[in-house]
Structures are given as C-alpha cells and as structure tokens.
Amino acid sequence: MRKGFLTTAIGILGAVGCALPAPACNGPPRAPVDQLFARADVVVLAVVDTVQQTPAKTYIAEEVRFTVLESWKGSKRPGDLVVTRSVISPGSCA
C-alpha cells in the first residue's frame, strides 16, 4: 500500500509541474517515476497554502507556498514550508 501511495503522490507532484497548457511546446516525454524519484533532491506530499500571481507586461510571475504533509526524500519534514516561483508566459513556440 505504501508504494502505491508514493507513486500516486509523485504522480500528483509531477502533474503540478506540467499543469500549464503548452500544446505547441510539448517537450520530450517525462522519465519514468522511479528515475524521477532517484534524481530528485526532495520528494514530498504537500498542500497548497497560497498562490500569488503578479502580472507584468508579457508574463505572470507566480509564487506558490506549500505546507509539507509527508516527506520521502530530502531535508523537508511535515509542517515545513516549500515555496516555488515560476513565470507563466506564451513562450517562443510558434
């Protein structure tokens, strides 16, 4: 049961990273979950606390704050804060 949960959690976290639509810019296929896990520095299950989007002229800066619920790899522990920052833009695919 634990392995199935881990696979599901990694799948959910992987889906978060590719949630933005990019039909003209799809990259190569993602590696299998076991390879992604092996290469990752940190693997956690976390819940989103806040999402802040700041519009600019040609992009949106986004900051997402997560609270860690469970940790399988790395230094993060339950209750720790994880912050991601990214840019949402139309890209250069035409």
C-alpha positions in Angstrom: 0.0 0.0 0.0 2.8 2.4 0.8 4.4 2.0 -2.6 1.1 2.7 -4.4 0.6 5.9 -2.3 4.2 7.0 -3.1 3.6 6.5 -6.8 0.4 8.4 -6.6 2.0 11.3 -4.6 4.9 11.6 -7.1 2.4 11.4 -9.9 0.4 14.3 -8.4 3.5 16.3 -7.8 4.7 15.6 -11.3 1.3 16.7 -12.7 1.6 20.0 -10.8 4.8 20.7 -12.7 3.2 20.2 -16.1 -0.3 21.7 -15.4 0.1 24.6 -17.7 -1.1 24.1 -21.2 1.6 24.2 -23.9 0.2 22.4 -27.0 2.8 23.9 -29.4 5.7 23.5 -27.0 5.4 20.0 -25.5 8.8 18.8 -24.7 10.1 15.2 -24.7 8.3 12.6 -22.7 8.9 12.6 -19.0 11.1 9.9 -17.5 9.5 7.0 -15.5 8.6 7.8 -11.9 11.4 5.6 -10.4 14.0 7.6 -12.4 12.5 10.9 -11.4 12.5 9.8 -7.8 16.1 8.8 -8.0 17.2 12.1 -9.5 15.1 14.3 -7.1 16.8 16.0 -4.2 13.4 16.4 -2.4 10.2 14.3 -2.7 7.3 15.4 -0.5 3.5 15.4 -0.4 2.4 19.0 0.3 -0.8 21.1 0.3 -1.1 24.5 -1.4 -1.4 27.3 1.2 -1.3 30.3 -1.1 -0.9 31.2 -4.8 0.1 34.7 -5.7 0.3 35.9 -9.3 1.8 39.2 -10.3 1.1 40.3 -13.8 3.8 42.0 -15.8 3.8 43.2 -19.4 4.4 39.9 -21.2 4.3 37.3 -18.4 2.9 36.5 -15.0 5.2 35.8 -12.0 3.7 33.1 -9.8 4.7 32.2 -6.2 3.1 29.1 -4.6 3.5 28.3 -0.9 3.0 24.7 0.2 3.0 23.0 3.6 4.7 19.6 3.7 2.4 16.8 4.8 4.8 13.9 4.3 8.5 13.6 3.2 10.1 10.6 1.4 13.4 12.2 0.4 15.4 15.3 1.4 15.5 17.6 4.4 11.9 18.8 4.4 9.7 17.5 7.2 5.9 17.7 7.9 5.0 21.2 8.7 7.9 22.8 6.7 7.1 25.4 4.1 8.1 25.0 0.4 8.0 28.0 -1.9 8.1 27.7 -5.7 8.4 30.7 -8.0 7.8 30.5 -11.8 7.0 32.6 -14.8 3.9 31.9 -16.9 4.4 33.2 -20.5 3.3 32.4 -24.0 6.9 31.2 -24.7 8.6 31.3 -28.1 6.8 28.5 -29.8 5.0 29.4 -33.0 
